[in-house]
Amino acid sequence: PSVGALLFEGGQRLECLIIEATASGLVADLGEKGMTLSRLKEVEKECEWLEKEINGQRSQFNIGNVLRLRREDGKPPLSQQVKEALESHEWGVVHFAGHSYYDTGSKNGYVFFPGAVPGSIEKVDVTRFAGWLRRATFTYFSSCDAGAGPFIFSLASQRVSNILGFRWEIKDLLGSAFAQEFYKHLFQTRSLEKAFLKARQQMYEQYPKDRIWAAPILIKQLSDS
């Protein structure tokens, strides 16, 4: 087991970026009739919990900056904030919570951000998003959409290292529950692999009639092992 490029050791401070992308509504320029993004009710709670959880570990770990980005009036569009943060800084953990979409026909995927105007949606294609993540050690992709699996593999094909995501559509509530289990065990075990395994075991015990325990996938590039 590894800690994913020394997430907790070696004197390097653990810098964490939390992206709260609560975009919902119609995306008119996707598909023949457009695509409607449902409201993800657990995203805000998930990001708020994670921010508190990481800050609560400061006494035990060498934790540096913990930045939570979301749409706020008077600030630049969320996508711009995310791009600037990712490209100007090295992050140990990047947690993205929001919608994704992958078109198997065109083999192109997108993540969605709330636009500058309330109710508007901005999409960012997978190649561009992967470029933003070049300086991230570990990316947790908390997207419950049916296209999340192909999107994750597309990120991996572009050498984004250490990615955790889901292979198929899952319930929003269960996705948030898995995230909490994973991060709790990550700080306990200091290992991506052990935390991933223990979170799956916990989900299997708590939800034996649901396939949530089998949906998560952890991808590590060989060069990062």
Disulfide bonds with the S-S distance in Angstrom:
none
